Amino acid sequence: MIRHRVGRALQFLGLLILPFGIASELVEKVGLGQSLLIAASGVLVFYVGYLLQHRP
């Protein structure tokens, strides 16, 4: 039960990180490479949450 909630929370956090990386590049706070790293970390956090949620 707790693993399911932690997985969902990580998925939500990953969904929040991804647009933050894209938006920070659009307002020129970070470069393109840093923006891609932020977006990739969001995808990684989402995937870890997915794995935690669907683990038997």
PEURJO-V53381 format. One line per field, one symbol per residue. burial: I if it has 24 or more other C-alpha atoms within 12 Angstrom, else O. A space follows every 50 residues. Layout:
# PEURJO-V53381
burial: ???
This chain:
# PEURJO-V53381
burial: OOOOOOIIOIIOIIIOIIOIIIOOOOOOOOOOOOIOOIIOIIIOIIOIII OOOOOO
